[in-house]
């Protein structure tokens, strides 16, 4: 859909690591009602564990996707690897990620 997701986004949507999109809960529910249990945007099967999620994210990082790099930075920050998180956010910010700029405090 093209409706704006209200803030806080993590309350009304979920992050899809396969295509680096926020999917509103309404779109996810509509897809499930139609029998589709995969990602509504890219039709990829959702990962079952953290390792699979990180592998999907790494594929997007290798393609220099700024939002994927920023998301990897957030994951590293949560894992207390602040030095690498800041490095990822700086790279994502150079590629144009507004989220990374906000995380850096710029």
Buried (B, 14 or more C-beta within 10 A) or exposed (E): EEEEBEEEEEEEBBBBBBBBBBBBEEBBEEBEEEEEEEBBBEEEEBBEEEEBBBEBBEEBBEEEBBBBBBBBBBBBBEEEBEEBBBBBBBBBBEBEBEBBBEBBEE
